[in-house]
């Protein structure tokens, strides 16, 4: 590559992770191309009312519809903890100003972020990445040094997801950042009779609204966040709701949060042991049999069993694999040692503060790719990965939870990572207190915790300062973009100017408002 020519980087996905990566890579002078299969940015937060009617279980990878968000989704984390370090998630005039807003508010926030930092000219919408592989032939001198180039093959997708017969385009990049998310490809259970049962089955990925289940007997499998949300939402619509636990123990001794929810909806939701089998075949009458031998004749079964990491476009020759939901080997959940730094991942960890953590991952990748920082030798990175695996095994963490970086008791991996790889200031104590208040309130009543007002004086003072500083910061970023500042995109100025005008009218909330 000629001197002075910036490295070219392809970012796969324009959701929160991809936008974070695009900004940080551009900030260090790299030439960035973001490829996004949907018709807008936002990733999961770009709500799509469509579902794949031909594959409601999402058994085929990749799924045809990316977003898994259902219509009623509200955030689980306070908005005050969900902003970029220099572009906080402040309430906007005329929009959803709640502390735990609905999904559309986060989508609008990501649109504003994209406008404020001029990212639109780096993003190719309606562009599906179908293959990422090392560009042949890899120079022998680059073997093991991470100096590979990458061949990226993409295809145009019509708005609405229709691909049809399209000409594929191939391009070569110096590096690829994978940021396609991990809440799209369903993880399905293995239940006897599941593929011969003739009544309706779907994964929560294909659930949007309760109305299609009116007057039905519905079995909801698993008591995670989506399972509890959907079971609750079906009350008053479905004829019966049976919530199947993950284990017999969970069914006989449910968590306090679940017990309170069941008490609140006594008669509407019935907790059951795990599903043992579905009675399908010629004699199929809709019977669902549970582990204790009890049964119910159901019209629908909804599997709220989570998601699996899926990279159907990525061909590393077996260097990076997904085994029992562990993506590896990845050094600090980001770089595959044998292919670093030219291949990296943003957004693999779960149970993190987003986009705070993603911003730091992206910043680290950008610094490494630009030569401002160096990674350890390959052998050292591999050794660190193996040590991490052993530590998790010793702590009793299942392989499938490898990327749950809050899983080891007494170890604050999230903040350790952030402070090790960035100079971002430490998270303020009032924000951590606000998070813990929300957590405790969730345990008490998961249906009302988002709308409670029981902040301490420390939190209130922090909120006053946050509003005062963050609204001004937000306004300045949008105004700079609208006036064509250094970070502004050459396109989308009209939308950005409207956003700037809108926020300039935002008045600071009173101390008691959220």
Long-range contacts (C-beta under 8 A, 24 or more apart in sequence): 1-174, 6-30, 6-31, 7-31, 7-174, 7-175, 7-369, 7-370, 8-33, 8-172, 8-173, 8-174, 8-175, 9-33, 9-173, 9-174, 9-175, 9-176, 9-177, 9-369, 10-34, 10-35, 10-129, 10-132, 10-150, 10-152, 10-171, 10-173, 10-175, 10-176, 10-177, 11-35, 11-176, 11-177, 11-179, 12-129, 12-132, 12-176, 12-177, 12-178, 12-179, 12-180, 12-313, 13-43, 13-178, 13-179, 13-180, 13-181, 14-38, 14-41, 14-42, 14-43, 14-123, 14-125, 15-41, 15-42, 15-43, 15-44, 15-45, 15-46, 15-110, 15-179, 15-180, 15-181, 15-347, 16-43, 16-44, 16-45, 16-110, 16-347, 16-354, 16-355, 16-358, 17-43, 17-179, 17-181, 17-346, 17-347, 17-355, 17-358, 17-361, 17-362, 18-43, 18-177, 18-179, 18-180, 18-346, 19-110, 19-113, 19-114, 19-119, 20-84, 20-179, 20-346, 20-355, 20-358, 20-359, 20-361, 20-362, 21-177, 21-179, 21-346, 21-358, 21-361, 21-362, 21-365, 21-366, 22-119, 22-122, 22-123, 23-113, 23-117, 23-119, 23-362, 24-359, 24-362, 24-363, 24-365, 24-366, 25-177, 25-362, 25-365, 25-366, 25-369, 26-117, 26-119, 26-122, 26-487, 27-366, 28-366, 28-367, 28-369, 28-370, 28-372, 29-370, 30-366, 30-369, 30-370, 32-122, 33-122, 33-124, 33-171, 33-173, 34-119, 34-122, 34-123, 34-124, 35-124, 35-127, 35-128, 35-129, 35-152, 35-154, 36-123, 36-124, 36-125, 36-126, 36-127, 37-66, 37-126, 37-127, 37-128, 37-129, 37-157, 37-161, 38-66, 38-125, 38-126, 38-161, 39-125, 39-126, 39-159, 39-160, 40-111, 40-125, 41-110, 41-111, 41-114, 41-119, 41-123, 41-125, 42-107, 42-110, 42-111, 43-67, 43-110, 43-181, 44-68, 44-69, 44-181, 44-183, 44-184, 45-69, 45-103, 45-104, 45-106, 45-107, 45-110, 46-107, 47-71, 47-103, 47-104, 47-107, 49-208, 50-160, 50-161, 51-202, 51-205, 51-206, 51-207, 51-208, 52-206, 56-200, 56-201, 56-202, 56-203, 56-206, 57-186, 57-188, 57-201, 57-202, 57-203, 57-206, 57-303, 58-185, 58-186, 58-188, 58-203, 58-205, 58-206, 59-186, 59-188, 61-185, 61-310, 61-312, 62-184, 62-185, 62-310, 62-312, 62-313, 63-184, 63-185, 63-186, 63-205, 64-161, 65-161, 65-205, 65-206, 66-181, 66-184, 67-184, 68-183, 68-184, 68-204, 68-205, 68-307, 69-103, 70-204, 70-207, 70-208, 70-209, 70-226, 70-229, 70-230, 71-208, 71-209, 72-102, 72-209, 72-229, 72-233, 73-102, 73-103, 73-229, 74-98, 74-100, 74-101, 74-102, 74-103, 74-450, 75-100, 75-101, 75-102, 75-103, 75-106, 75-450, 76-100, 76-225, 76-442, 77-353, 77-435, 77-438, 78-434, 78-435, 78-438, 79-105, 80-431, 80-434, 80-463, 80-466, 81-353, 81-356, 81-431, 81-434, 81-435, 82-106, 82-353, 82-354, 82-355, 83-109, 83-355, 83-356, 83-470, 84-113, 84-355, 84-356, 84-359, 85-356, 85-359, 85-424, 86-473, 86-477, 87-112, 87-113, 87-116, 87-117, 87-473, 87-474, 87-477, 88-466, 88-470, 88-473, 88-474, 90-467, 90-470, 90-471, 90-474, 90-503, 90-506, 91-506, 91-509, 92-502, 92-503, 92-506, 93-502, 93-503, 93-505, 93-506, 94-502, 97-509, 97-513, 97-514, 98-450, 98-451, 98-514, 99-450, 99-514, 100-438, 100-450, 100-451, 112-474, 112-478, 112-499, 115-478, 115-481, 115-489, 115-492, 115-495, 115-496, 115-499, 116-474, 116-477, 116-478, 116-480, 116-481, 116-487, 116-496, 116-499, 117-477, 117-481, 117-487, 118-481, 118-487, 118-488, 118-489, 118-490, 119-489, 120-489, 120-491, 120-492, 121-489, 121-490, 121-491, 122-489, 124-154, 126-156, 126-157, 126-158, 126-159, 127-154, 127-155, 127-156, 127-157, 128-154, 128-155, 128-156, 128-157, 128-163, 129-153, 129-154, 129-180, 129-313, 130-154, 130-155, 130-168, 130-313, 131-313, 131-315, 132-176, 132-178, 132-313, 132-314, 132-315, 133-314, 133-315, 133-316, 134-316, 134-317, 135-172, 144-338, 144-378, 146-338, 146-339, 146-340, 146-341, 146-342, 146-343, 146-375, 146-378, 147-342, 148-339, 148-342, 148-343, 149-173, 149-174, 149-342, 150-174, 150-175, 150-176, 150-342, 150-343, 152-176, 174-342, 174-369, 175-341, 175-342, 175-343, 175-344, 175-369, 176-342, 176-343, 176-344, 177-344, 177-345, 177-346, 177-362, 177-365, 178-311, 178-314, 178-343, 178-344, 178-345, 178-346, 179-345, 179-346, 179-347, 180-311, 181-347, 182-307, 182-308, 182-309, 182-310, 182-347, 182-348, 182-350, 183-307, 184-307, 184-310, 185-307, 185-308, 185-309, 185-310, 186-303, 186-305, 186-306, 186-307, 186-308, 187-305, 187-306, 187-307, 187-308, 187-325, 188-303, 188-305, 189-221, 189-275, 189-303, 189-305, 191-275, 191-276, 191-277, 191-278, 192-276, 192-277, 192-278, 193-277, 193-278, 193-279, 193-280, 193-281, 194-278, 194-280, 195-280, 196-278, 196-280, 196-281, 196-284, 197-278, 197-279, 197-280, 197-284, 197-286, 197-301, 198-280, 198-284, 199-284, 199-286, 199-298, 199-299, 199-300, 199-301, 200-299, 200-300, 200-301, 201-300, 201-301, 201-302, 201-303, 202-300, 202-301, 202-302, 202-303, 203-302, 203-303, 203-304, 203-305, 204-230, 204-302, 204-303, 204-304, 204-305, 205-307, 207-302, 210-234, 210-237, 210-238, 211-237, 213-237, 213-238, 213-299, 213-300, 214-238, 215-239, 216-298, 216-299, 216-300, 217-242, 217-286, 217-296, 217-297, 217-298, 217-299, 217-300, 218-242, 218-298, 218-299, 218-300, 218-301, 218-302, 219-244, 219-272, 219-275, 219-288, 219-296, 219-298, 219-300, 219-301, 219-302, 220-244, 220-301, 220-302, 220-304, 221-275, 221-301, 221-302, 221-303, 221-304, 221-305, 222-246, 222-303, 222-304, 222-305, 222-306, 223-250, 223-254, 223-255, 223-258, 223-271, 224-304, 224-306, 226-304, 227-304, 228-258, 228-261, 228-446, 230-302, 230-304, 231-269, 232-261, 232-265, 232-269, 232-447, 235-265, 235-268, 235-269, 236-268, 240-270, 240-296, 241-268, 241-269, 241-270, 242-269, 242-270, 242-272, 242-288, 242-296, 242-298, 243-269, 243-270, 243-271, 243-272, 244-272, 244-273, 244-274, 244-275, 244-290, 245-271, 245-272, 245-273, 245-274, 246-274, 247-273, 247-274, 248-273, 248-274, 248-291, 248-292, 251-291, 251-292, 256-443, 257-442, 257-443, 257-444, 257-446, 260-444, 260-445, 261-445, 261-446, 261-447, 264-445, 264-447, 272-296, 275-301, 309-348, 316-343, 323-399, 324-398, 324-399, 324-400, 325-399, 325-400, 325-401, 325-402, 325-403, 326-399, 326-400, 326-402, 326-403, 327-402, 327-403, 328-385, 328-402, 329-382, 329-385, 329-386, 330-385, 331-375, 331-376, 331-381, 331-382, 331-384, 331-385, 332-384, 332-417, 332-421, 333-361, 333-403, 333-405, 334-361, 334-364, 334-365, 335-365, 335-368, 335-375, 335-381, 337-378, 337-379, 337-381, 337-382, 337-385, 338-378, 340-368, 340-375, 340-378, 340-381, 341-365, 341-368, 341-369, 341-375, 342-369, 348-403, 349-403, 349-404, 349-405, 349-414, 350-403, 350-404, 350-405, 351-404, 351-405, 351-406, 351-407, 351-414, 352-405, 352-406, 352-414, 353-414, 353-427, 356-418, 356-424, 356-427, 357-414, 357-417, 357-418, 359-422, 359-424, 360-417, 360-418, 360-421, 360-422, 360-424, 361-421, 363-421, 363-422, 364-421, 364-422, 428-462, 429-458, 429-462, 430-458, 430-459, 430-461, 430-462, 430-463, 431-462, 433-458, 433-459, 434-459, 434-462, 453-512, 453-514, 460-511, 460-512, 463-511, 464-511, 467-508, 467-509, 468-508, 471-503, 471-506, 471-508, 474-503, 475-500, 475-503, 475-504, 475-506, 478-503, 479-504
